[in-house]
């Protein structure tokens, strides 16, 4: 499914750029089989130092079930002590839904976090026309929450970017995956779907002409939910 595809690509990219690999936290416990016959299993939410999608391939054999406790899960992830700042990639196709969890609480957590220690990208795993209410909610967060990047599914994001940068602008799936890691750090990768950016003669972003959000370089321990 779309969630599995996005996470597998993200894990492989993250494992290549960070020698510590990535930590994966699922919103609900996943089955981990203890034998080849798949009759005995345990359930857990957290998997650490993942460097290849092959390490977690079996975790996607079971369909996701349960509610969407985004607020509690995000607070747990942000509360972990790490030597490096975190880039937290939230892959979701729903809005916060669980006991004591709702859209308002999730928005407040995003607004009051330390953005230098917890850089957040929300990756939508739903097409704009499939769940317009969900898409509208995250578009709202993208506008009102400082230092937050919301990425739509690849085809939707590409259409939006080419509409702003021009039809000859090159934006492929690899660019989309890389942008998950670059947008929280470099303003031009965040603004690419919002405003026309100047390019240098060698095809690079002209950072002297980019007036974006103030984000310090650095980071991080990558975490996918």
Secondary structure as GFF3:
##gff-version 3
##sequence-region A 1 225
A	DSSP	alpha_helix	2	17	.	.	.	ID=ss1
A	DSSP	beta_strand	22	33	.	.	.	ID=ss2
A	DSSP	beta_strand	41	50	.	.	.	ID=ss3
A	DSSP	three_ten_helix	53	60	.	.	.	ID=ss4
A	DSSP	alpha_helix	70	78	.	.	.	ID=ss5
A	DSSP	beta_strand	86	92	.	.	.	ID=ss6
A	DSSP	alpha_helix	103	112	.	.	.	ID=ss7
A	DSSP	beta_strand	118	124	.	.	.	ID=ss8
A	DSSP	alpha_helix	132	144	.	.	.	ID=ss9
A	DSSP	beta_strand	148	151	.	.	.	ID=ss10
A	DSSP	alpha_helix	154	165	.	.	.	ID=ss11
A	DSSP	alpha_helix	173	182	.	.	.	ID=ss12
A	DSSP	alpha_helix	187	191	.	.	.	ID=ss13
A	DSSP	three_ten_helix	207	209	.	.	.	ID=ss14
A	DSSP	beta_strand	221	224	.	.	.	ID=ss15
###
